[in-house]
Amino acid sequence: MLPISIQKAYTYSVTNEEAAFLKKGMRVAVSFGKNKIYTGLVFNIHQDPPTLYESKDIEQILDETPIITKIQLKHWEWISSYYMCSLGEVYKAALPSALLLESETIVFKNQAFTEEDILEDEEFLIFEALQHQSQLTIHQISDILGKKKVMPVINQMIRKSVIYLKEEIYEQYKPKVEKYVRLHTQYTSDESLEKLVSELSNAKKQHAAVLTYFQLNSAKKAIKAKDLEKNAGISSTVLKALVGKDIFEFYHLQIDRISFDGTSNPLKNLNEFQENALSEIKTSFHENDIVLLHGITSSGKTEVYTKLIDEQLQKGKQVLFLLPEIALTTQIIVRLQQYFGNQISVFHSKYSMNERVEVWNNMLENKSKAQIILGARSAIFLPFSNLGLIVVDEEHETSYKQFEPSPRYNARDAAIVLAKMHQAKIVLGSATPSIESYFNAQQHKYGFVELNKRFGEVKLPKIELIDLREKQRKKQLKGHFTDTLLQYIQEALDLKEQVILFQNRRGFSPVVECKTCGFSPQCPNCDVSLTYHKFKHELRCHYCSYQRAMPNSCGACGSNTLDTKGFGTEQIELELKGLFPDFKIGRMDLDTTRGKFGYQKIIGAFEAREIDILVGTQMLSKGLDFDNVSLVGILN
């Protein structure tokens, strides 16, 4: 199986020794096409040679043990069949990109070539560089020539027999290692240690380093080099000198890039309604493996989930907790970490390539730190070995559906199939269940449990609809705000309370239009209007990410009377800064949360009450919990 959009698997030949070693789910490097090398996945081992082509040999075996489980492969086959895509596309989407080794084209000089006179200027630059370096990559040649398209030049040099190419495989994943220090093996007896201390009595810093080592070693834990330097008040040079004298020696241990605090607290006691819901879910599990929990907002669904998770952990089972938005994971991590300590792993696209590989490997080894997996839709592809429960929170959300690229799967539906394959239970939670889930519950395909009381008998919010046309007619609009909303915002701010404003459109304005001829700039790829982003002064397509500078004049008639139509979060933020200059305004959309910790910074600042009014798109509307928010405004 290859990570490309091809329907069928290809047969490669192996030796008897390789066939005995290989197992289903192991990676192998294979040549495909003229000279490209891909990371193939062993799907089957057989003795039937292909009839339409001659099988090639594999380049090398990349794994000692399978990195894909049999259930995973079965699940991938279901996704491929149900969502009408190739297995290769599922394979590429499922595996962290660092595990898909790639090949790089390396350029070598032909030592027999001597006719330098026939070379063009650009060819000579490459030839001269190869005089000083034994090999060059395509990227390095691109830098030498100062342009991106270098293959025509390289092909011309191949025809002249100046150079030849080779494909080399390189590993993308680099484990993180920490430097540790220990005493040399010659210092094991008390006599040798006494002699060492007396020998170093004149070298104060080295003497202090050895004594500090003894103090730290009393805890019977491995000692990090940087901890010894810090505690002894010495530099790395002093430590290296001791290693040079064969007193200490360095060694390295592999560590995870992300780890959570190991402390855990007892679970909260449930109220009467939560206890009833929990009891009903357990009863429903006797008849149905799938239960729909319809719990109104603030009813305490998460606390019910924690009780179910705890029961599975007691049985030694793994739990998958799916969330529709990465923004939600930041809050849920904190809540679950209080109860389950370092048994949590997080998996989503904001984590780096290496961090996702570490979660994958921890799951393969069934480590204690990977018993609860918290993640967005891609977490369903992880190699679960002992899955007991899946929780799909906010199950109605369209964010569970992948649109581009293929496979265009729905994570909620794929999770239901995954649970069935593992013979696990699944809870679908929502305050507003999707029509299909509610229908399945009514047809008794799913169990159905309701939680209708808010925790602490908190009243449901008062909802007020405002007619914008009426307000516009009476001239009671200030920018995009009605006088009523502005009054409520001011009252909340006066009481030191916070406000959330929801506008499901990012950027400054969704349309730029010429007042003279009505022309609007379109995306050349998608044929939709380009959105104006004032902060970067550019027009951008939100479908394909095409971007261009904001024009000064109309592209059709040349007039400079360009106007913006509609409004997005950027425009709302600027208006609020003008209306409430003494208060802190924050914005949470795709533009402000691009960094790895973008969500955490904004949510953390809002929780710490550093932001008074938070403007945001749909990522703000998905189950976030802020105790000081007294007003939510939905614009347009």
Protein Blocks (a to p, Z undefined) as FASTA:
>chain_A
ZZbdcfbacdddddfklmmmpcghiacdddehjllccddddfbdcfbdcfkbccdddfbd
cbfbdcbdfklmmmmmmmmmmnopafklmmmmmpcfklmccddddddddfkbmblmlpcf
klmmmmmmmmmpmbdcfklmmmmnopablmlmmmmmmmnomaccddddddfbdcdddddd
dddfklmbfklmmmmmmmmmmmmmlmmmmmmmmmmmmnopacdfklmmmmnopafklmmm
mmmnomaccddddddfbdcdfbdcddddddfklmmmmmmmmmmmmmpmbdcddddehklp
mmmmmmmmmmmmmnopacddddfbfklmmmmmmmmmmmnommbccddfkbcfklmmmmmm
mmmnopaklmbccddfklmmpccfbdfbdcdehklbmklpcfbdcddddfklmmmmmmmm
nopacddddfbdcfklmmmmmnomaccdddfbcehhiacdddddddfklmmmnopaghja
cfklmmmmmmmmmnopacdddddbecjbfbdcdfklopacddfklopacdddfklopadd
fklopacdddfbdfklopabdcdedjdfklmmmmmmmmmmmbccddddfklmmpmklmmm
mmmmmmnopafbdcddfklmnopacfkbcbdcdeZZ
